[in-house]
Amino acid sequence: MRHLLDTRTLDRTSALRILDVAEDMADTQSRENKKLPTLRGKTVVNLFFEDSTRTRISFEAAAKRLSADVINFAAKGSSVSKGESLKDTAQTLQAMGADAVVIRHHASGAPRTLATSGWITAGVVNAGDGTHEHPTQALLDAFTIRKRRFGAGSRGRDLSGVRVVIVGDVLHSRVARSNVWLLTTLGAEVTLVSPPTLVPQNVSQWPVRVLYDLDEALAHGPDAVMMLRIQLERMNAAYFPSEREYSRRWGLDAVRAATLPSDSIVMHPGPMNRGLEISAEAADSPRSTVLEQVTNGVSVRMAVLYLLLAGEREDERGEGS
Ligand code: CP
């Protein structure tokens, strides 16, 4: 794998390879919680132009557990505020020895530009770009669903027959987009539930069913319900019902969660708006996988960095995305 830019072009074999290597990483970590020497001598740069807690720290932990050196770059407080371009910033970091660049950027397509422009030779991982994609979030979500559904026998399996409902602000969500492509590539049935104003215009071209009524979607007994963060910072008043109405019609509370089959899981990528898209009771309930997703994220990102920097040489011709 040369880069990981999206899940839309990630094929089933490559996706399963990442999930299976992540299983190996998780097993190794649970057996002997110590560093692997695999990426000794490699340098991973976390290049973050937008805020992050989970993704940035998770990539840092993943790289360190594989013995790579890590350089963390945040646009705030850097020469970006003096007008330095993405090209000059990336080339400066490559001159310090970056082998892989993990980039989060407010502009959709910035990771692909970095990977294909010839500005740098490092492998590029998309850690979230605008409203486009967040591929490692979708991979850790798929990993979590697979592990919960199939337990110890999950290695090598796809998600055929698994039913996932994704609820909320689909319009602004790169998490929703990456999950739609990845989960359907892996054979899952995906239903989106959203207020009509928060559904993207081109959704008819997506391999999903769209509903506007959350209770109708939950009545089908999905295996996983993934609540999306309402992105108030990207919201136009024209799109959004009042917070009270949103919470009443599209929020997941304990009463709604209780209508689900006993083995259904409740997911959220974080950060959560407690009391808006998800109640505290639902977020903290035994069926919630919110913290499990965070833990799994480290294993998945270890797998991605491993396949990018130490994976099979024959894979290097492909983009992996
Ligand atoms: N889920 C996610 O991307 O969280 P952060 O913004 O904290 O990285």
Residues whose N, C-alpha, C, O or C-beta is under 5 A from the ligand:
A	BS01	CP	D51 S52 T53 R54 T55 R56 P269 G270 P271
